[in-house]
Amino acid sequence: QQFTPWFLHTFPRIPDYLEQFPFPEVTA
């Protein structure tokens, strides 16, 4: 179960991580 620690560690960095990609308004 290494998905939980990975998610918790990436959750606070998700906005910064998504900013690296040119996503077209992803607000589902």
N, C-alpha and C positions, 0 to 999 in steps of 0.2 A: 504493500500500500504506500507507494512513494508519490502517488498522485496528490494526496492531501497536503503534505509538506511543500510540494512543488507549487501547488495552487496558492497556498497561503503566502508563499514567498514571492509569488509573481503577482498576486492580487493587487498589492499597493503599487506595483510598478506597471500594471496593465495600461494605464493612460499613457505613460511614457513609452511603453512598448508598442502600442498601437500607433503612436505618433510617428513611428519609423515607417509605417506603411501608409500609402495614399488611399485610405478608406473613404468612400463616398457617403458621408453621413450615415453611420451605422447606429440607428436608434430604434431597434426592434422592441 
